Amino acid sequence: MKNKFLRAALILIAATVACSPQTSSSPGTATTASVTATPPTMAYTKPPPGTFANPTPNFSNLLLVPPFPYNAPLPPQVPTAIDGAYVKFDPQTATPTPCRRCADYRLEGGVWTLEFDKGVFRIHHLITDWRNSASYTVSGNQLKLFNDPTCVDTIGTYTWSMVGRKLVLQAVDDTCAIQLRAENLTAMPWDSCAPPTREAALTDHWPKPAGC
């Protein structure tokens, strides 16, 4: 009799185990679960030259953009004789021609800012917010422009001189942007933004050219 009860108990236990849900996995195999992945937060990256969305009267955003060695190594970051900020006011009064992709260095009316800073050349047009940066070197009165993203295979050669407080550029050879770069840079002299005297620099009281 006892054997019958024992046999029945064993059969009941075996049936219970067989019908129970499997909760364990084979050795070395991890149990998978459904997980909703959260996309990582992307870090902000600076836009490439010429793609800034917000205009600025002092082209401060352009100062954040270093040149890229497109066709020559970057020059050493040392002061040169031409270093400084310069401006010109083009008196053209016509409204800039609307265009989806305007020609680079195209002459337009208004304030243009030019800067030479330890091998980095920068230029900015206030009204259209067109801007660009490149590399330059100076040897005596000769200026060379290169690593310009608008004409990566072109090296422009100029002579430069200071006439009073104005920078005068003359093109020797520059085909960049169907020669528009040379036309723009040499169209008129550039007024220096440097204070004329130490006292003017300390007090900031002097007749600054428009755009300085």
C-alpha positions, 0 to 999 in steps of 0.5 A: 500500500505504501509503495502505491502511495509513494509511486503516486507521489513521485508521478505527481511531482514529475508532472508538476516539474514538467509543466512548470515554466522554464526560468533558467537558461543553459550554462553560459547563456544570458537571459535576453530581455526587451530593452528600449535604447535611448539615443546618445546626446550628440555633442555640438560641432562647429560648422565649417567656414562660411556656414554661420547662421547669425550675422555679427558686426565684428565677425567674432564667430569667424575668429573661431575658425582656423584655416585648413591646410588644403594646398600647403602646411599652415604657416607658423603662428608668429607676428608679421609686418602686415598684422592688424585689422583693416576696414573699407566702406564700399559706397555702392548703394544698390541692394545686393543681388539675390542669389542662392549661391553667390560668387565668393569675394563678389564686390558689394556695398557697405563695410568690409573687414579684413584681418591678418593675424599670425598667418591667418587671413580673415575677411567679412562683409557686414551686410551679406554676412559673407566671410572666409578665412585662409592662410598667408605669409609675408616676405618683405613687401610680398604677400601670399594667400593660400589654403583658401576653401573657395579656391583650394588649388590657388596661391595668390601673390600680392604686394602690400604697402602702408600709405599713411594709415591705409593698407594698399594691396596690389595683385601680382597673380591671383585667379581665385574665384574667377579673379574676384578675390584680387578685384575685391582686395585691391579695389580700394585702400583699407583703413587701419583699425589700430589706434594712432597713438598710445593715448588713443589706445588707452582712452579709446577716444579717436575717430575710428573708421566705420566697422572698426 
